[in-house]
Every structure is written in structure tokens, then in C-alpha cells.
Amino acid sequence: MKVLLLQDVKGLGKSGEIVKASDGYARNYLIPKKLAVIATPNVVKKVEMENKIKEKKRQEEIKKANEKLNELMKNILVIHAKAGKGEKLYGAVTSSDVAKKISEYLGEPFDKRDVEMEPIKSLGVHDVKIKLGNGVTGKIKVRVEREETEEN
């Protein structure tokens, strides 16, 4: 018997999937516990329509993420940090610093967990890998410049 799962069922499938289950299992366990409903033609059509809508929305999100990535890749983000003599920084530029700068640039929150990098410990231009969701990833350029102090 084909059923539409209303909740995740271990060993059978995830919520929203139409799966084949034995008649007894479906009638005696899945349906009474409201884990599934019988997959009638109307239910199948409804699920297909919902899946098309979800896929269309996902494609739009991917398109927006690619636009943001292209915008970030066109420019170099500049981060100021305290540095000693030469090119060495006193501290390090971390993923949270880069995420904060991306947030300022995009005008929306950006999570530091979506920045993949080792701490930057020197001045100059560095490549940083970022994730924008839905599998969209890319490398942006970050330039670390010496922070001007009143003494200089």
C-alpha cells in the first residue's frame, strides 16, 4: 500500500515522501498513530504540486545567493587590524571579523560559521571561502590593512 508520510519514520522514509509499506503495517501502525495517510490520487497530486513550489522557491534562493556571491567577488573587502613592524599582525583576523564585514557590505546578517578560513596573521590580500546556502560557495578576496593610529 502506498502512503504519504506525515512524520519521519525510521527505516521507511522522511516526512512528505510517498512510500510503499505493507498493508498491515500501514493500517495497524502508521495510519492510527497519524504517521501516514493513504496515498490517494488527490493526495499524490497535492504532494507533487507542493514539491514543485518548494523546488521553484529553492531555485530562486540559489539565484539570489549567486547574485550576492558575484557582488562580493567583484570587490575586495578591506579589514583594518593593528600590526607591528613589517607585515605581522598583533592578533589575527578571524572568521567572525570577515563575517561582520560581509554583514556590513550586504546589509544583512552573515554567520561566521559560513566563513571557512584559517586566522589571517599578516597584512595583504587573502582568499577566503564562504558559503551562501543551498550549495552556493565561492572565494572572495579580503585585504588586511594596517590600522592607522594617532601616533603614525
C-alpha positions as CSV (number, residue, x, y, z in Angstrom):
1,M,0.0,0.0,0.0
2,K,1.3,3.5,-0.9
3,V,1.2,6.0,1.9
4,L,2.2,9.6,2.4
5,L,4.4,10.0,5.5
6,L,3.3,12.9,7.8
7,Q,6.3,12.4,10.0
8,D,9.8,10.9,9.7
9,V,9.6,7.1,10.2
10,K,12.9,5.3,10.9
11,G,13.6,2.7,8.2
12,L,10.8,3.9,5.9
13,G,11.3,7.5,4.9
14,K,11.1,11.2,5.7
15,S,8.0,13.4,6.2
16,G,6.3,14.4,2.9
17,E,7.6,11.3,1.0
18,I,5.2,8.8,-0.7
19,V,6.5,5.3,0.1
20,K,5.3,1.7,-0.2
21,A,4.5,0.0,3.1
22,S,3.0,-3.4,3.8
23,D,-0.8,-3.3,4.2
24,G,-0.8,-4.5,7.8
25,Y,1.9,-2.0,8.9
26,A,0.1,0.9,7.3
27,R,-3.4,0.0,8.6
28,N,-2.3,-1.1,12.1
29,Y,0.5,1.2,12.9
30,L,1.2,4.2,10.6
31,I,-2.3,5.4,10.0
32,P,-3.7,5.0,13.6
33,K,-0.6,6.8,15.0
34,K,-1.1,9.6,12.4
35,L,2.3,8.9,11.0
36,A,0.9,8.5,7.5
37,V,-2.2,8.7,5.3
38,I,-3.2,6.6,2.3
39,A,-1.7,8.0,-0.9
40,T,-4.9,8.5,-3.0
41,P,-4.5,10.2,-6.4
42,N,-5.6,13.6,-4.9
43,V,-3.0,13.3,-2.2
44,V,-0.3,12.4,-4.7
45,K,-1.3,15.4,-6.9
46,K,-1.2,17.7,-3.9
47,V,2.3,16.5,-2.9
48,E,3.6,16.9,-6.4
49,M,2.3,20.5,-6.5
50,E,3.9,21.3,-3.1
51,N,7.2,19.7,-4.3
52,K,7.2,21.9,-7.5
53,I,6.6,25.0,-5.4
54,K,9.4,24.1,-3.0
55,E,11.8,23.4,-5.9
56,K,10.9,26.8,-7.5
57,K,11.5,28.6,-4.2
58,R,14.8,26.8,-3.8
59,Q,15.9,27.8,-7.3
60,E,15.1,31.4,-6.5
61,E,17.1,31.3,-3.3
62,I,20.1,29.8,-5.3
63,K,19.8,32.6,-7.8
64,K,19.8,35.2,-5.1
65,A,22.8,33.6,-3.4
66,N,24.7,33.5,-6.7
67,E,24.0,37.3,-7.2
68,K,25.3,38.0,-3.6
69,L,28.4,35.9,-4.3
70,N,29.1,37.7,-7.6
71,E,28.7,41.0,-5.9
72,L,31.2,40.0,-3.1
73,M,33.6,38.5,-5.7
74,K,33.7,41.8,-7.7
75,N,35.0,43.8,-4.7
76,I,37.8,43.3,-2.2
77,L,36.7,43.6,1.4
78,V,39.0,45.8,3.5
79,I,39.6,45.0,7.1
80,H,41.8,47.1,9.3
81,A,43.9,45.5,12.0
82,K,46.7,46.5,14.4
83,A,50.1,45.5,13.0
84,G,53.7,45.7,14.2
85,K,56.8,46.4,12.2
86,G,56.7,44.6,8.9
87,E,53.7,42.6,7.8
88,K,52.8,40.7,11.0
89,L,49.6,41.5,12.9
90,Y,49.4,41.8,16.6
91,G,46.4,39.5,16.7
92,A,44.6,37.8,13.9
93,V,41.7,38.4,11.6
94,T,39.2,35.6,12.2
95,S,36.1,34.3,10.5
96,S,33.9,36.4,12.8
97,D,35.7,39.6,11.6
98,V,35.2,38.6,8.0
99,A,31.5,37.7,8.6
100,K,31.0,41.1,10.3
101,K,32.5,42.9,7.3
102,I,30.3,40.8,4.9
103,S,27.2,41.7,7.0
104,E,28.1,45.4,6.7
105,Y,28.6,45.1,3.0
106,L,25.4,43.1,2.3
107,G,23.3,44.9,4.8
108,E,22.0,41.7,6.3
109,P,23.3,39.2,8.9
110,F,26.0,36.8,7.8
111,D,27.0,33.9,10.1
112,K,30.7,33.3,10.9
113,R,30.2,29.6,10.5
114,D,29.7,30.2,6.8
115,V,33.2,31.5,6.5
116,E,35.9,28.8,6.0
117,M,39.4,30.1,6.7
118,E,42.4,29.9,8.9
119,P,43.1,33.0,11.0
120,I,44.9,35.7,9.0
121,K,48.1,36.8,10.7
122,S,49.6,39.1,8.1
123,L,48.8,42.2,6.1
124,G,47.9,41.8,2.4
125,V,45.3,40.2,0.2
126,H,43.9,36.8,1.2
127,D,41.4,34.4,-0.4
128,V,38.5,33.4,1.9
129,K,36.0,30.7,1.1
130,I,32.3,31.5,2.0
131,K,29.1,29.5,1.9
132,L,25.8,31.3,1.0
133,G,23.4,28.4,1.4
134,N,21.8,25.9,-1.0
135,G,25.2,24.6,-2.0
136,V,26.5,28.1,-3.3
137,T,30.1,28.6,-2.3
138,G,32.9,30.8,-3.6
139,K,36.1,32.5,-2.8
140,I,36.3,36.2,-2.0
141,K,39.3,38.5,-1.5
142,V,39.9,40.1,1.8
143,R,42.6,42.8,2.1
144,V,44.0,43.3,5.6
145,E,45.4,46.8,6.0
146,R,47.3,48.4,8.9
147,E,45.1,50.3,11.3
148,E,46.1,53.9,11.4
149,T,46.8,55.1,14.9
150,E,47.2,58.7,16.2
151,E,51.0,58.1,16.6
152,N,51.6,57.3,12.9
